[in-house]
Amino acid sequence: MSVTLIPIAEVALRLGIAEKTARNWITRGVFPVPTVKLRRKLLVASTSLDDFLQNLISGESDEATLPQPVAEKRGRGRPRKLRGEVKS
């Protein structure tokens, strides 16, 4: 039996998320479908994706949910001096 592998860009499209989001979830270890790395490409077995989507639609499993986005608050570089400010 041959397994069809789908690139992560197409998987993200099918899940309705951005490709970058999918890659971030894979890095964090919360991506809902197992991935395979073949050479330099991340791939997903079509059967795994179909099973996940079927469980997501039917609501049979609690595991079949998409991760919730995490808001991280980060600084954006050095604070700037305000022009025209006089030091006393």
C-alpha positions in Angstrom: 0.0 0.0 0.0 1.4 3.4 -1.0 1.1 6.4 1.2 0.5 9.8 -0.3 2.5 12.6 1.3 1.2 16.2 1.2 3.4 19.3 1.7 2.8 21.4 4.8 1.6 24.3 2.7 -1.3 22.3 1.3 -2.1 20.9 4.8 -2.3 24.4 6.2 -4.6 25.4 3.4 -6.9 22.4 4.1 -6.9 23.2 7.8 -7.6 26.9 7.1 -4.5 28.3 8.8 -1.5 30.1 7.5 1.6 28.1 6.5 3.7 30.0 9.0 1.3 29.1 11.8 1.5 25.5 10.9 5.3 25.6 11.0 5.2 27.4 14.3 2.9 24.7 15.7 5.2 22.0 14.5 8.1 23.7 16.1 6.2 24.0 19.4 5.1 20.4 19.2 1.3 21.1 19.1 0.5 20.4 15.5 -2.5 18.0 15.5 -1.2 15.7 12.7 2.0 13.8 12.7 4.6 15.1 10.3 7.4 13.5 8.4 10.6 15.2 7.3 11.9 14.0 3.9 15.1 15.6 3.0 14.4 19.3 3.8 10.6 19.2 3.3 7.9 18.7 6.0 5.2 16.3 4.8 2.0 14.8 6.2 0.4 11.5 5.3 -2.9 12.1 3.5 -4.5 9.3 5.6 -3.5 11.0 8.9 -4.9 14.3 7.7 -8.1 12.8 6.4 -8.6 11.0 9.8 -8.0 14.2 11.7 -10.4 16.2 9.6 -13.1 13.5 9.9 -12.8 13.5 13.7 -12.8 17.3 13.7 -16.0 17.4 11.7 -17.8 14.6 13.6 -16.5 15.8 17.0 -15.9 12.2 18.1 -12.5 12.9 19.8 -11.3 15.6 22.2 -7.9 15.2 20.5 -9.3 16.4 17.2 -9.0 20.1 18.0 -6.8 22.8 16.6 -4.4 24.5 19.1 -5.4 27.9 20.3 -3.1 30.8 19.4 -0.8 32.0 22.1 -0.3 35.7 22.5 3.3 36.5 23.4 4.2 40.0 24.5 7.7 40.9 23.4 9.6 44.1 23.4 10.5 45.6 20.0 14.1 46.8 20.4 15.5 49.6 22.4 13.4 52.4 23.7 14.0 55.6 21.9 14.7 59.1 23.2 12.1 61.6 22.5 13.3 64.6 20.5 13.3 67.9 22.2 13.4 66.4 25.7 15.6 68.4 28.0 17.5 66.5 30.8 17.7 68.3 34.1 
